[in-house]
Amino acid sequence: MNYTTFAFYRDVYRGTLDEDEFCRCVARAGYVLEAITHERVKSLYPGPPAGAAERISMATCILVDGIARTERTEGRTVTLEAVGKYRVGYAKPVAAAARSLRREVEPCLAGVRDAFGTPLLYRGAGRELGA
């Protein structure tokens, strides 16, 4: 499911991808968002509350940019750079990128609750992610 539009991405989030790249990445971003929220985000659609809709759209835009960045770097996250005699190092591909994206998205979703009142980032046992 797409949780944002290209218009929001371009005008509010101020993303730099063109529409074709955005469309290619937005569906995958939706799947990632559903995984992060344990599918709770689905219970808000169609017609989420206004405040929640903007925060979910913003989180989706962050994921879209992250997915596009991962594609450009072939899944590698740069961990070392040097200018003299140019050096570049890379971390483990998928794990580092996934952790980084999750950390970027969490502030957008903190405090947003699903249709049943459960925080989207709830992990069980009375603990919300980031708490």
N, CA, C and O atoms as CSV, one atom per row, in Angstrom:
chain,resi,resn,atom,element,x,y,z
A,1,MET,N,N,0.843,-1.175,0.000
A,1,MET,CA,C,0.000,0.000,0.000
A,1,MET,C,C,0.892,1.245,0.000
A,1,MET,O,O,1.931,1.271,0.661
A,2,ASN,N,N,0.490,2.251,-0.728
A,2,ASN,CA,C,1.218,3.515,-0.754
A,2,ASN,C,C,0.665,4.431,0.330
A,2,ASN,O,O,-0.527,4.738,0.348
A,3,TYR,N,N,1.533,4.860,1.226
A,3,TYR,CA,C,1.109,5.692,2.348
A,3,TYR,C,C,1.420,7.166,2.143
A,3,TYR,O,O,1.294,7.964,3.073
A,4,THR,N,N,1.825,7.533,0.936
A,4,THR,CA,C,2.069,8.934,0.607
A,4,THR,C,C,1.887,9.130,-0.890
A,4,THR,O,O,1.713,8.167,-1.637
A,5,THR,N,N,1.927,10.373,-1.313
A,5,THR,CA,C,1.797,10.696,-2.736
A,5,THR,C,C,3.050,11.422,-3.209
A,5,THR,O,O,3.829,11.940,-2.408
A,6,PHE,N,N,3.223,11.448,-4.510
A,6,PHE,CA,C,4.373,12.173,-5.062
A,6,PHE,C,C,4.263,13.658,-4.744
A,6,PHE,O,O,5.273,14.316,-4.496
A,7,ALA,N,N,3.048,14.187,-4.750
A,7,ALA,CA,C,2.852,15.612,-4.431
A,7,ALA,C,C,3.347,15.917,-3.014
A,7,ALA,O,O,4.030,16.919,-2.802
A,8,PHE,N,N,3.012,15.068,-2.048
A,8,PHE,CA,C,3.494,15.262,-0.670
A,8,PHE,C,C,5.008,15.143,-0.629
A,8,PHE,O,O,5.681,15.959,0.001
A,9,TYR,N,N,5.543,14.130,-1.296
A,9,TYR,CA,C,6.994,13.914,-1.327
A,9,TYR,C,C,7.724,15.137,-1.877
A,9,TYR,O,O,8.728,15.576,-1.316
A,10,ARG,N,N,7.213,15.679,-2.974
A,10,ARG,CA,C,7.864,16.807,-3.645
A,10,ARG,C,C,7.644,18.122,-2.896
A,10,ARG,O,O,8.591,18.881,-2.692
A,11,ASP,N,N,6.405,18.398,-2.486
A,11,ASP,CA,C,6.058,19.720,-1.965
A,11,ASP,C,C,6.250,19.892,-0.460
A,11,ASP,O,O,6.644,20.968,-0.011
A,12,VAL,N,N,5.980,18.857,0.322
A,12,VAL,CA,C,6.080,18.962,1.776
A,12,VAL,C,C,7.416,18.415,2.268
A,12,VAL,O,O,8.146,19.095,2.989
A,13,TYR,N,N,7.727,17.195,1.878
A,13,TYR,CA,C,8.984,16.560,2.305
A,13,TYR,C,C,10.187,17.157,1.581
A,13,TYR,O,O,11.308,17.130,2.089
A,14,ARG,N,N,9.942,17.690,0.400
A,14,ARG,CA,C,10.982,18.297,-0.444
A,14,ARG,C,C,11.995,17.269,-0.936
A,14,ARG,O,O,13.201,17.518,-0.942
A,15,GLY,N,N,11.482,16.106,-1.349
A,15,GLY,CA,C,12.330,15.055,-1.882
A,15,GLY,C,C,12.893,15.416,-3.244
A,15,GLY,O,O,12.356,16.278,-3.939
A,16,THR,N,N,13.977,14.754,-3.622
A,16,THR,CA,C,14.673,15.090,-4.862
A,16,THR,C,C,14.532,14.045,-5.955
A,16,THR,O,O,15.028,14.256,-7.062
A,17,LEU,N,N,13.879,12.935,-5.688
A,17,LEU,CA,C,13.703,11.906,-6.716
A,17,LEU,C,C,12.697,12.379,-7.757
A,17,LEU,O,O,11.794,13.159,-7.455
A,18,ASP,N,N,12.865,11.897,-8.987
A,18,ASP,CA,C,11.839,12.196,-9.982
A,18,ASP,C,C,10.660,11.241,-9.768
A,18,ASP,O,O,10.752,10.297,-8.984
A,19,GLU,N,N,9.574,11.491,-10.457
A,19,GLU,CA,C,8.351,10.727,-10.214
A,19,GLU,C,C,8.515,9.241,-10.518
A,19,GLU,O,O,7.948,8.404,-9.816
A,20,ASP,N,N,9.280,8.902,-11.549
A,20,ASP,CA,C,9.484,7.485,-11.873
A,20,ASP,C,C,10.220,6.762,-10.749
A,20,ASP,O,O,9.825,5.665,-10.353
A,21,GLU,N,N,11.284,7.367,-10.235
A,21,GLU,CA,C,12.023,6.751,-9.133
A,21,GLU,C,C,11.148,6.635,-7.887
A,21,GLU,O,O,11.162,5.620,-7.191
A,22,PHE,N,N,10.391,7.694,-7.624
A,22,PHE,CA,C,9.494,7.689,-6.473
A,22,PHE,C,C,8.506,6.533,-6.576
A,22,PHE,O,O,8.324,5.783,-5.617
A,23,CYS,N,N,7.870,6.389,-7.731
A,23,CYS,CA,C,6.868,5.330,-7.919
A,23,CYS,C,C,7.478,3.940,-7.765
A,23,CYS,O,O,6.823,3.019,-7.277
A,24,ARG,N,N,8.719,3.794,-8.179
A,24,ARG,CA,C,9.388,2.500,-8.060
A,24,ARG,C,C,9.664,2.159,-6.590
A,24,ARG,O,O,9.612,0.990,-6.208
A,25,CYS,N,N,9.950,3.151,-5.782
A,25,CYS,CA,C,10.343,2.917,-4.394
A,25,CYS,C,C,9.193,2.970,-3.389
A,25,CYS,O,O,9.300,2.377,-2.316
A,26,VAL,N,N,8.102,3.657,-3.703
A,26,VAL,CA,C,7.057,3.907,-2.704
A,26,VAL,C,C,6.326,2.632,-2.274
A,26,VAL,O,O,5.948,2.509,-1.108
A,27,ALA,N,N,6.123,1.700,-3.176
A,27,ALA,CA,C,5.437,0.461,-2.792
A,27,ALA,C,C,6.297,-0.341,-1.814
A,27,ALA,O,O,5.788,-0.877,-0.829
A,28,ARG,N,N,7.587,-0.421,-2.086
A,28,ARG,CA,C,8.485,-1.128,-1.163
A,28,ARG,C,C,8.558,-0.415,0.176
A,28,ARG,O,O,8.647,-1.058,1.222
A,29,ALA,N,N,8.522,0.916,0.148
A,29,ALA,CA,C,8.528,1.674,1.394
A,29,ALA,C,C,7.293,1.326,2.229
A,29,ALA,O,O,7.371,1.247,3.455
A,30,GLY,N,N,6.163,1.121,1.567
A,30,GLY,CA,C,4.949,0.723,2.276
A,30,GLY,C,C,5.105,-0.618,2.974
A,30,GLY,O,O,4.652,-0.790,4.106
A,31,TYR,N,N,5.745,-1.565,2.302
A,31,TYR,CA,C,5.982,-2.873,2.914
A,31,TYR,C,C,6.922,-2.762,4.119
A,31,TYR,O,O,6.725,-3.425,5.138
A,32,VAL,N,N,7.932,-1.925,3.987
A,32,VAL,CA,C,8.871,-1.720,5.102
A,32,VAL,C,C,8.140,-1.069,6.280
A,32,VAL,O,O,8.334,-1.467,7.429
A,33,LEU,N,N,7.305,-0.074,5.997
A,33,LEU,CA,C,6.542,0.589,7.057
A,33,LEU,C,C,5.613,-0.401,7.757
A,33,LEU,O,O,5.469,-0.365,8.979
A,34,GLU,N,N,4.993,-1.272,6.991
A,34,GLU,CA,C,4.122,-2.296,7.583
A,34,GLU,C,C,4.933,-3.246,8.462
A,34,GLU,O,O,4.456,-3.671,9.514
A,35,ALA,N,N,6.140,-3.579,8.047
A,35,ALA,CA,C,6.988,-4.453,8.855
A,35,ALA,C,C,7.413,-3.762,10.148
A,35,ALA,O,O,7.388,-4.379,11.213
A,36,ILE,N,N,7.797,-2.502,10.068
A,36,ILE,CA,C,8.226,-1.753,11.247
A,36,ILE,C,C,7.096,-1.639,12.267
A,36,ILE,O,O,7.331,-1.709,13.473
A,37,THR,N,N,5.869,-1.463,11.777
A,37,THR,CA,C,4.716,-1.277,12.667
A,37,THR,C,C,3.968,-2.579,12.939
A,37,THR,O,O,2.886,-2.562,13.525
A,38,HIS,N,N,4.525,-3.685,12.525
A,38,HIS,CA,C,3.869,-4.992,12.688
A,38,HIS,C,C,2.458,-4.972,12.096
A,38,HIS,O,O,1.515,-5.518,12.668
A,39,GLU,N,N,2.347,-4.333,10.944
A,39,GLU,CA,C,1.105,-4.232,10.165
A,39,GLU,C,C,0.030,-3.366,10.827
A,39,GLU,O,O,-1.084,-3.287,10.308
A,40,ARG,N,N,0.323,-2.726,11.939
A,40,ARG,CA,C,-0.676,-1.892,12.618
A,40,ARG,C,C,-1.075,-0.678,11.793
A,40,ARG,O,O,-2.199,-0.191,11.909
A,41,VAL,N,N,-0.163,-0.185,10.960
A,41,VAL,CA,C,-0.458,0.996,10.156
A,41,VAL,C,C,-1.649,0.742,9.225
A,41,VAL,O,O,-2.374,1.678,8.888
A,42,LYS,N,N,-1.855,-0.492,8.812
A,42,LYS,CA,C,-2.972,-0.826,7.912
A,42,LYS,C,C,-4.329,-0.509,8.535
A,42,LYS,O,O,-5.276,-0.179,7.821
A,43,SER,N,N,-4.428,-0.608,9.854
A,43,SER,CA,C,-5.723,-0.396,10.510
A,43,SER,C,C,-6.188,1.056,10.431
A,43,SER,O,O,-7.353,1.349,10.697
A,44,LEU,N,N,-5.285,1.965,10.067
A,44,LEU,CA,C,-5.632,3.387,9.980
A,44,LEU,C,C,-6.160,3.776,8.600
A,44,LEU,O,O,-6.634,4.898,8.421
A,45,TYR,N,N,-6.089,2.889,7.641
A,45,TYR,CA,C,-6.475,3.233,6.267
A,45,TYR,C,C,-7.708,2.469,5.845
A,45,TYR,O,O,-7.898,1.324,6.256
A,46,PRO,N,N,-8.557,3.085,5.026
A,46,PRO,CA,C,-8.498,4.464,4.550
A,46,PRO,C,C,-8.971,5.442,5.615
A,46,PRO,O,O,-9.706,5.069,6.530
A,47,GLY,N,N,-8.559,6.662,5.496
A,47,GLY,CA,C,-9.034,7.737,6.363
A,47,GLY,C,C,-8.382,7.846,7.719
A,47,GLY,O,O,-9.090,7.893,8.725
A,48,PRO,N,N,-7.026,7.890,7.797
A,48,PRO,CA,C,-6.394,8.066,9.106
A,48,PRO,C,C,-6.633,9.466,9.646
A,48,PRO,O,O,-6.939,10.377,8.876
A,49,PRO,N,N,-6.500,9.658,10.952
A,49,PRO,CA,C,-6.609,11.003,11.526
A,49,PRO,C,C,-5.568,11.924,10.891
A,49,PRO,O,O,-4.492,11.471,10.501
A,50,ALA,N,N,-5.884,13.201,10.786
A,50,ALA,CA,C,-5.023,14.163,10.073
A,50,ALA,C,C,-3.590,14.165,10.576
A,50,ALA,O,O,-2.666,14.083,9.767
A,51,GLY,N,N,-3.374,14.256,11.860
A,51,GLY,CA,C,-2.014,14.282,12.391
A,51,GLY,C,C,-1.250,13.009,12.095
A,51,GLY,O,O,-0.061,13.048,11.781
A,52,ALA,N,N,-1.930,11.886,12.195
A,52,ALA,CA,C,-1.285,10.602,11.923
A,52,ALA,C,C,-0.945,10.471,10.442
A,52,ALA,O,O,0.106,9.933,10.095
A,53,ALA,N,N,-1.814,10.953,9.577
A,53,ALA,CA,C,-1.593,10.831,8.133
A,53,ALA,C,C,-0.311,11.547,7.717
A,53,ALA,O,O,0.472,11.012,6.932
A,54,GLU,N,N,-0.097,12.745,8.236
A,54,GLU,CA,C,1.111,13.491,7.868
A,54,GLU,C,C,2.365,12.808,8.394
A,54,GLU,O,O,3.376,12.745,7.694
A,55,ARG,N,N,2.311,12.302,9.608
A,55,ARG,CA,C,3.482,11.627,10.180
A,55,ARG,C,C,3.788,10.332,9.438
A,55,ARG,O,O,4.954,10.002,9.222
A,56,ILE,N,N,2.755,9.601,9.049
A,56,ILE,CA,C,2.954,8.369,8.291
A,56,ILE,C,C,3.493,8.684,6.901
A,56,ILE,O,O,4.364,7.974,6.398
A,57,SER,N,N,2.988,9.734,6.282
A,57,SER,CA,C,3.505,10.154,4.972
A,57,SER,C,C,4.967,10.552,5.067
A,57,SER,O,O,5.765,10.208,4.196
A,58,MET,N,N,5.322,11.276,6.123
A,58,MET,CA,C,6.712,11.699,6.305
A,58,MET,C,C,7.615,10.484,6.495
A,58,MET,O,O,8.695,10.419,5.909
A,59,ALA,N,N,7.182,9.522,7.307
A,59,ALA,CA,C,7.962,8.293,7.513
A,59,ALA,C,C,8.138,7.548,6.195
A,59,ALA,O,O,9.217,7.026,5.913
A,60,THR,N,N,7.083,7.499,5.392
A,60,THR,CA,C,7.161,6.824,4.102
A,60,THR,C,C,8.155,7.526,3.178
A,60,THR,O,O,8.906,6.865,2.460
A,61,CYS,N,N,8.164,8.839,3.189
A,61,CYS,CA,C,9.116,9.597,2.358
A,61,CYS,C,C,10.559,9.307,2.775
A,61,CYS,O,O,11.440,9.175,1.926
A,62,ILE,N,N,10.794,9.210,4.071
A,62,ILE,CA,C,12.127,8.872,4.560
A,62,ILE,C,C,12.531,7.501,4.036
A,62,ILE,O,O,13.667,7.302,3.604
A,63,LEU,N,N,11.599,6.565,4.077
A,63,LEU,CA,C,11.877,5.217,3.573
A,63,LEU,C,C,12.115,5.218,2.067
A,63,LEU,O,O,13.002,4.516,1.583
A,64,VAL,N,N,11.335,5.996,1.323
A,64,VAL,CA,C,11.519,6.091,-0.132
A,64,VAL,C,C,12.932,6.570,-0.438
A,64,VAL,O,O,13.621,5.975,-1.267
A,65,ASP,N,N,13.370,7.637,0.220
A,65,ASP,CA,C,14.717,8.143,-0.010
A,65,ASP,C,C,15.769,7.111,0.387
A,65,ASP,O,O,16.772,6.949,-0.307
A,66,GLY,N,N,15.547,6.422,1.484
A,66,GLY,CA,C,16.496,5.400,1.938
A,66,GLY,C,C,16.597,4.240,0.973
A,66,GLY,O,O,17.690,3.736,0.715
A,67,ILE,N,N,15.472,3.811,0.439
A,67,ILE,CA,C,15.474,2.717,-0.534
A,67,ILE,C,C,16.197,3.146,-1.799
A,67,ILE,O,O,16.985,2.379,-2.352
A,68,ALA,N,N,15.939,4.355,-2.262
A,68,ALA,CA,C,16.616,4.863,-3.453
A,68,ALA,C,C,18.123,4.976,-3.212
A,68,ALA,O,O,18.922,4.635,-4.085
A,69,ARG,N,N,18.505,5.452,-2.030
A,69,ARG,CA,C,19.930,5.579,-1.686
A,69,ARG,C,C,20.593,4.205,-1.647
A,69,ARG,O,O,21.717,4.043,-2.121
A,70,THR,N,N,19.899,3.215,-1.085
A,70,THR,CA,C,20.431,1.858,-1.015
A,70,THR,C,C,20.610,1.283,-2.418
A,70,THR,O,O,21.588,0.585,-2.686
A,71,GLU,N,N,19.672,1.573,-3.307
A,71,GLU,CA,C,19.800,1.112,-4.696
A,71,GLU,C,C,21.026,1.731,-5.355
A,71,GLU,O,O,21.770,1.046,-6.058
A,72,ARG,N,N,21.235,3.022,-5.130
A,72,ARG,CA,C,22.372,3.709,-5.757
A,72,ARG,C,C,23.711,3.184,-5.251
A,72,ARG,O,O,24.683,3.137,-6.004
A,73,THR,N,N,23.768,2.791,-3.987
A,73,THR,CA,C,25.026,2.298,-3.427
A,73,THR,C,C,25.083,0.776,-3.440
A,73,THR,O,O,25.948,0.176,-2.802
A,74,GLU,N,N,24.163,0.157,-4.163
A,74,GLU,CA,C,24.092,-1.304,-4.284
A,74,GLU,C,C,23.976,-1.979,-2.926
A,74,GLU,O,O,24.542,-3.049,-2.703
A,75,GLY,N,N,23.237,-1.345,-2.024
A,75,GLY,CA,C,22.969,-1.939,-0.721
A,75,GLY,C,C,24.065,-1.755,0.296
A,75,GLY,O,O,23.964,-2.279,1.406
A,76,ARG,N,N,25.098,-1.036,-0.042
A,76,ARG,CA,C,26.205,-0.844,0.894
A,76,ARG,C,C,26.081,0.516,1.570
A,76,ARG,O,O,25.710,1.502,0.933
A,77,THR,N,N,26.390,0.562,2.849
A,77,THR,CA,C,26.384,1.802,3.593
A,77,THR,C,C,27.827,2.254,3.785
A,77,THR,O,O,28.652,1.503,4.305
A,78,VAL,N,N,28.124,3.457,3.375
A,78,VAL,CA,C,29.493,3.963,3.496
A,78,VAL,C,C,29.813,4.191,4.967
A,78,VAL,O,O,29.074,4.876,5.674
A,79,THR,N,N,30.924,3.609,5.422
A,79,THR,CA,C,31.326,3.755,6.817
A,79,THR,C,C,32.673,4.430,6.972
A,79,THR,O,O,33.040,4.806,8.085
A,80,LEU,N,N,33.413,4.595,5.902
A,80,LEU,CA,C,34.721,5.219,5.968
A,80,LEU,C,C,34.952,6.006,4.687
A,80,LEU,O,O,34.679,5.514,3.592
A,81,GLU,N,N,35.448,7.214,4.823
A,81,GLU,CA,C,35.824,8.002,3.664
A,81,GLU,C,C,37.123,8.711,3.973
A,81,GLU,O,O,37.411,9.001,5.134
A,82,ALA,N,N,37.898,8.989,2.966
A,82,ALA,CA,C,39.120,9.765,3.117
A,82,ALA,C,C,39.293,10.592,1.860
A,82,ALA,O,O,38.842,10.177,0.793
A,83,VAL,N,N,39.926,11.741,1.949
A,83,VAL,CA,C,40.107,12.601,0.785
A,83,VAL,C,C,41.470,12.349,0.139
A,83,VAL,O,O,41.553,12.123,-1.068
A,84,GLY,N,N,42.525,12.386,0.930
A,84,GLY,CA,C,43.857,12.129,0.397
A,84,GLY,C,C,43.987,10.684,-0.047
A,84,GLY,O,O,43.732,9.768,0.735
A,85,LYS,N,N,44.377,10.474,-1.280
A,85,LYS,CA,C,44.497,9.134,-1.874
A,85,LYS,C,C,43.183,8.373,-1.822
A,85,LYS,O,O,43.196,7.151,-1.675
A,86,TYR,N,N,42.076,9.041,-1.936
A,86,TYR,CA,C,40.690,8.576,-1.927
A,86,TYR,C,C,40.504,7.128,-1.473
A,86,TYR,O,O,40.944,6.197,-2.147
A,87,ARG,N,N,39.849,6.949,-0.328
A,87,ARG,CA,C,39.519,5.627,0.208
A,87,ARG,C,C,38.054,5.586,0.574
A,87,ARG,O,O,37.502,6.582,1.041
A,88,VAL,N,N,37.424,4.463,0.371
A,88,VAL,CA,C,36.023,4.271,0.758
A,88,VAL,C,C,35.901,2.890,1.377
A,88,VAL,O,O,36.464,1.927,0.857
A,89,GLY,N,N,35.173,2.781,2.483
A,89,GLY,CA,C,34.915,1.486,3.106
A,89,GLY,C,C,33.423,1.260,3.211
A,89,GLY,O,O,32.656,2.223,3.181
A,90,TYR,N,N,32.993,0.032,3.330
A,90,TYR,CA,C,31.569,-0.282,3.408
A,90,TYR,C,C,31.278,-1.221,4.560
A,90,TYR,O,O,32.094,-2.078,4.899
A,91,ALA,N,N,30.117,-1.055,5.156
A,91,ALA,CA,C,29.660,-1.931,6.234
A,91,ALA,C,C,28.937,-3.130,5.627
A,91,ALA,O,O,28.829,-3.244,4.406
A,92,LYS,N,N,28.454,-4.004,6.467
A,92,LYS,CA,C,27.640,-5.121,5.997
A,92,LYS,C,C,26.432,-4.541,5.281
A,92,LYS,O,O,25.819,-3.606,5.796
A,93,PRO,N,N,26.074,-5.048,4.135
A,93,PRO,CA,C,25.080,-4.404,3.279
A,93,PRO,C,C,23.712,-4.139,3.902
A,93,PRO,O,O,23.423,-2.996,4.259
A,94,VAL,N,N,22.896,-5.114,4.038
A,94,VAL,CA,C,21.495,-4.898,4.356
A,94,VAL,C,C,21.272,-4.492,5.808
A,94,VAL,O,O,20.472,-3.595,6.075
A,95,ALA,N,N,21.945,-5.117,6.733
A,95,ALA,CA,C,21.681,-4.886,8.147
A,95,ALA,C,C,21.923,-3.431,8.552
A,95,ALA,O,O,21.093,-2.837,9.240
A,96,ALA,N,N,23.029,-2.861,8.139
A,96,ALA,CA,C,23.341,-1.479,8.521
A,96,ALA,C,C,22.343,-0.504,7.919
A,96,ALA,O,O,21.895,0.419,8.599
A,97,ALA,N,N,21.990,-0.692,6.655
A,97,ALA,CA,C,21.031,0.195,6.000
A,97,ALA,C,C,19.657,0.089,6.663
A,97,ALA,O,O,18.988,1.103,6.860
A,98,ALA,N,N,19.234,-1.115,7.004
A,98,ALA,CA,C,17.925,-1.317,7.631
A,98,ALA,C,C,17.869,-0.657,9.010
A,98,ALA,O,O,16.878,-0.011,9.350
A,99,ARG,N,N,18.917,-0.817,9.793
A,99,ARG,CA,C,18.951,-0.187,11.133
A,99,ARG,C,C,18.913,1.328,11.017
A,99,ARG,O,O,18.220,2.001,11.781
A,100,SER,N,N,19.654,1.854,10.067
A,100,SER,CA,C,19.703,3.299,9.875
A,100,SER,C,C,18.331,3.847,9.477
A,100,SER,O,O,17.889,4.864,10.011
A,101,LEU,N,N,17.666,3.181,8.550
A,101,LEU,CA,C,16.328,3.620,8.122
A,101,LEU,C,C,15.336,3.562,9.273
A,101,LEU,O,O,14.537,4.480,9.463
A,102,ARG,N,N,15.389,2.492,10.031
A,102,ARG,CA,C,14.468,2.338,11.161
A,102,ARG,C,C,14.653,3.478,12.159
A,102,ARG,O,O,13.673,4.034,12.655
A,103,ARG,N,N,15.905,3.827,12.456
A,103,ARG,CA,C,16.175,4.929,13.396
A,103,ARG,C,C,15.654,6.260,12.862
A,103,ARG,O,O,15.211,7.103,13.642
A,104,GLU,N,N,15.699,6.461,11.551
A,104,GLU,CA,C,15.205,7.705,10.961
A,104,GLU,C,C,13.686,7.796,11.010
A,104,GLU,O,O,13.135,8.887,11.156
A,105,VAL,N,N,13.006,6.663,10.889
A,105,VAL,CA,C,11.546,6.633,10.813
A,105,VAL,C,C,10.890,6.703,12.197
A,105,VAL,O,O,9.801,7.261,12.332
A,106,GLU,N,N,11.525,6.157,13.200
A,106,GLU,CA,C,10.920,6.064,14.533
A,106,GLU,C,C,10.405,7.388,15.087
A,106,GLU,O,O,9.304,7.408,15.637
A,107,PRO,N,N,11.145,8.506,14.972
A,107,PRO,CA,C,10.609,9.764,15.520
A,107,PRO,C,C,9.307,10.205,14.842
A,107,PRO,O,O,8.464,10.835,15.481
A,108,CYS,N,N,9.137,9.887,13.576
A,108,CYS,CA,C,7.902,10.266,12.872
A,108,CYS,C,C,6.699,9.498,13.403
A,108,CYS,O,O,5.585,10.020,13.447
A,109,LEU,N,N,6.936,8.260,13.803
A,109,LEU,CA,C,5.821,7.397,14.203
A,109,LEU,C,C,5.597,7.346,15.711
A,109,LEU,O,O,4.604,6.781,16.167
A,110,ALA,N,N,6.497,7.923,16.481
A,110,ALA,CA,C,6.361,7.895,17.938
A,110,ALA,C,C,5.054,8.576,18.354
A,110,ALA,O,O,4.774,9.707,17.957
A,111,GLY,N,N,4.285,7.885,19.137
A,111,GLY,CA,C,3.032,8.440,19.640
A,111,GLY,C,C,1.826,8.213,18.741
A,111,GLY,O,O,0.692,8.422,19.174
A,112,VAL,N,N,2.044,7.788,17.499
A,112,VAL,CA,C,0.914,7.507,16.610
A,112,VAL,C,C,0.317,6.163,17.004
A,112,VAL,O,O,1.038,5.185,17.198
A,113,ARG,N,N,-0.995,6.124,17.119
A,113,ARG,CA,C,-1.682,4.891,17.532
A,113,ARG,C,C,-2.542,4.353,16.400
A,113,ARG,O,O,-3.027,5.105,15.555
A,114,ASP,N,N,-2.721,3.034,16.400
A,114,ASP,CA,C,-3.559,2.417,15.375
A,114,ASP,C,C,-5.034,2.603,15.721
A,114,ASP,O,O,-5.363,3.265,16.705
A,115,ALA,N,N,-5.907,2.030,14.928
A,115,ALA,CA,C,-7.345,2.199,15.111
A,115,ALA,C,C,-7.844,1.629,16.437
A,115,ALA,O,O,-8.942,1.965,16.880
A,116,PHE,N,N,-7.048,0.771,17.071
A,116,PHE,CA,C,-7.448,0.150,18.326
A,116,PHE,C,C,-6.760,0.784,19.540
A,116,PHE,O,O,-6.925,0.321,20.668
A,117,GLY,N,N,-5.986,1.850,19.296
A,117,GLY,CA,C,-5.323,2.565,20.374
A,117,GLY,C,C,-3.924,2.064,20.712
A,117,GLY,O,O,-3.295,2.569,21.642
A,118,THR,N,N,-3.434,1.087,19.976
A,118,THR,CA,C,-2.089,0.555,20.220
A,118,THR,C,C,-1.062,1.403,19.492
A,118,THR,O,O,-1.247,1.691,18.310
A,119,PRO,N,N,0.012,1.813,20.150
A,119,PRO,CA,C,1.056,2.577,19.454
A,119,PRO,C,C,1.598,1.783,18.261
A,119,PRO,O,O,1.800,0.572,18.361
A,120,LEU,N,N,1.832,2.457,17.145
A,120,LEU,CA,C,2.320,1.765,15.955
A,120,LEU,C,C,3.655,1.080,16.206
A,120,LEU,O,O,3.942,0.047,15.603
A,121,LEU,N,N,4.471,1.642,17.087
A,121,LEU,CA,C,5.790,1.073,17.336
A,121,LEU,C,C,5.821,0.129,18.544
A,121,LEU,O,O,6.898,-0.240,19.013
A,122,TYR,N,N,4.655,-0.257,19.043
A,122,TYR,CA,C,4.565,-1.141,20.214
A,122,TYR,C,C,5.195,-2.494,19.894
A,122,TYR,O,O,4.891,-3.105,18.870
A,123,ARG,N,N,6.086,-2.957,20.791
A,123,ARG,CA,C,6.768,-4.233,20.570
A,123,ARG,C,C,6.318,-5.310,21.538
A,123,ARG,O,O,6.840,-6.423,21.491
A,124,GLY,N,N,5.378,-5.022,22.403
A,124,GLY,CA,C,4.891,-6.024,23.341
A,124,GLY,C,C,5.441,-5.808,24.736
A,124,GLY,O,O,6.371,-5.025,24.928
A,125,ALA,N,N,4.877,-6.492,25.700
A,125,ALA,CA,C,5.324,-6.458,27.096
A,125,ALA,C,C,5.353,-5.054,27.665
A,125,ALA,O,O,6.189,-4.747,28.515
A,126,GLY,N,N,4.441,-4.189,27.203
A,126,GLY,CA,C,4.346,-2.853,27.758
A,126,GLY,C,C,5.441,-1.901,27.314
A,126,GLY,O,O,5.623,-0.848,27.925
A,127,ARG,N,N,6.178,-2.251,26.255
A,127,ARG,CA,C,7.282,-1.410,25.825
A,127,ARG,C,C,7.028,-0.860,24.432
A,127,ARG,O,O,6.789,-1.617,23.491
A,128,GLU,N,N,7.079,0.450,24.306
A,128,GLU,CA,C,7.017,1.089,22.989
A,128,GLU,C,C,8.444,1.345,22.543
A,128,GLU,O,O,9.299,1.696,23.356
A,129,LEU,N,N,8.700,1.174,21.274
A,129,LEU,CA,C,10.044,1.394,20.752
A,129,LEU,C,C,10.498,2.790,21.098
A,129,LEU,O,O,9.735,3.745,20.954
A,130,GLY,N,N,11.700,2.921,21.542
A,130,GLY,CA,C,12.245,4.214,21.908
A,130,GLY,C,C,11.985,4.574,23.367
A,130,GLY,O,O,12.527,5.561,23.863
A,131,ALA,N,N,11.161,3.785,24.060
A,131,ALA,CA,C,10.860,4.082,25.469
A,131,ALA,C,C,11.818,3.337,26.383
A,131,ALA,O,O,11.726,3.457,27.604
